[in-house]
Amino acid sequence: MDVFRDISAIFVTSCYLFACVFYSFLVHRKKVAPKLATWIIFSTATSIGVATFISKNIGALHWQIMTLQVSDFFSCIFITTTLFVYGYHIRLTKFDRWCMAASGVILILWWVSKDPQLSNFFVQALIFVGYIPTVTNILKEKRHNESFVLWGSYFVASVVSFVPVLLFGELISIVYSTRSTLMLLGMILLLIKFKNKK
């Protein structure tokens, strides 16, 4: 059982590593047009999530149950950095700024609360807000310029992440994996519904 748990965790990390490198390559080749606001908010939220998880479980950490959150964090930071390097900072719309302002309010509430369970709720809310700029843009354009490989890899990794977190029974990680799986499934269905831009 321990070996299966370890393999699952390593698979999750590999999926995220492959996805963020591949997506960054697409950004470099201008094959995708990501929303910078989404990735800035994702990076902020995953940073808080990892910090909260470590502070709650200090002294009793199991690397397997941290796999999804930590992989998510490094992936978001990597992609956000890539977007800044290739000049995507000029693409923030007024709506994007409103979404980032909302994330700022959630960030303040997290800072004030200091409660791990409540902080986890704020992290999930922040990630939800992060999806809004990308989803709104797809719905508005009725087309998309996103990568099935990225979101599909994230989804598969999220599903597999249930193996170690359920075996350990760690509530915050279970909530994180559940939210991740459902939102990524919604994103994939949205990409299927609307054709890719040529």
N, C-alpha and C positions, 0 to 999 in steps of 0.2 A: 504493500500500500504506500509506503514511504517513497519507493522508487517511482511509482505511478504519479504521486503528488509532485515529485521533483521534476519529472519529465514534462508534466503539464505546465509547471511554472516556467521552465526553460522554453517551451514552445510559445508561451505567451510573449516572453521577452523577444524571441526571434521574430515573431510576427510584427511586433511594434518596430523593431530595428529595421526590418526589411521595408515596412510601409513608409517610415519617415524618410529613409534614404531614397527610396524610389520616388516619393512625392517631391522631395527637394530637387531631384533630377528633373522632374517634370516642370517644376517652377523655373529652374535654370533654362530649360528649353522653351519656356513660355507655352507649354501645352495645357496648363491649367491656370485659372484666374481666381485664386483663393481670396477670401475676405480677411484682411489683416485683423480686423476687430475680433473676429471669431477666435483666431489663434492667440491673440494677446490675452483675451479673457480665459481661454482654456489654460494658458500657461500660468496665469494668476491663480486660478481655481485649483489646478493640480499641485501647485506649490503649497497652497494652504492645506490641501488634503494630505499630502505627505507629512508636512510639519505637524498637523493635528494627530495623525495616526502614530507617529513616532513619540510625540509627547504623551499620548494616552497609554502606549504600550512599552514605554522605555523599560528595559530590563527583561522583557518577555517577548521579544520580537522573533518572529519566524519569517525568514526571507521569502518563503513560498507565498504567504498571504499578502505580502507587500508588492508582489510582482506586477500586478495590473496597475496599481496606483503609481509606482515608481517608473514603470515603462511608459505610462501615459504622460507623466511629468517630463521625462527626458525627450520623448517624441515631440511634445508640444513646444518645448524650449528650442529644440533643433529646428523645427519647421518655422517657428516665429523668427528665429535668428536668420534663417535662409531668406525669408520674406523681406526683412530689413536690408540684408546685404544686396538684394536685387531690386530695391527701391519701391517696395509695396507700401511704404509708409505714406505715400502720396494718395492712396486710394481710400482713405477714410471719408465716408459720407456723413451727412448730418445725422442720419438714422444710426449709423455705426457709433457716433459719438454719444448718442442718447443711450445706446446699449452699454457702452463702456461706463457711462455715468451711473447706470443702474447697478453695474457690477461693482462700482466704487462704493455705493450705498451698502451693498451686501458685504463688502470687504470691511467696512466700518462696523457693521453689526457683528461680524465674526470677531473682530478685534475687541469689541466691548464685552461680548458674552463670555469668552474664555471657557465655555463649557464644551467638552469634546463631542457629545452627542448633538448639541445644537450647532456646533461648528460644522459637523458633518452635513447637517441639513443645509447650511448656508453654502457649503461647497457644491452640493448637488444643484442648488438654485442657481449658483454662479455658472456652472457648466451649462445648465438649461438656457440661461441668457446668452451664453456664448454661441449656441446654435442659431439664435435668432437672425443675425445678419446674413448668414449663409442661406438659411431656409427662406427668409423673406426675399432675398435676391433671386433664388430659383423660382419661387412662386410668381414673382413679378415678371421675370423674363420668360417664364414657361419653358425654359431650356436651362441647361447647366453646363458648366465647364469644370467639372470635378472628376476625381479619379475613383473608379469602382475598386481599384486595387487597394487604395488607402483605406477607404471606409469598410470595404469587405474584409481586409486583413484585421482591422480594428474589431470588427464584429466577431470574427472567428476567435480571435484572442480573448475577447470578452466572455464568450460562451465557455471556452476552455478554462478560463480563470475560476469558474465555479467549483472546479474539482478541488484545488487546495483550500479555498476559503470555506467551503461547506464542510470539508474534513476537519478543519480547525474550529469551525463554528464562530468565527469572529464577525460580530454584527456589522461594524462599519464597512468591512470589506464586502460582506454580502450585499449590503445596500448599494455600495459603489458598483459592484459587478452587475446587479440587477438594473440600476439606472442606466449604466453604460450599454448593456445589451439591448434594452428597449429603445433607447434613443438612437442607437446606431442602426437598429432594424428599421426604425422610422425613416432615417436618412437614406438608407439603401432603397427602400420602397419609393421614396421621393425621386431618387435618381433614375429608377426604373420607369416611373411614370412620365418623367420629362426627358426628352431626347438630349443627347450630348450635343453641344455646339460644334459645328464643323469648322 
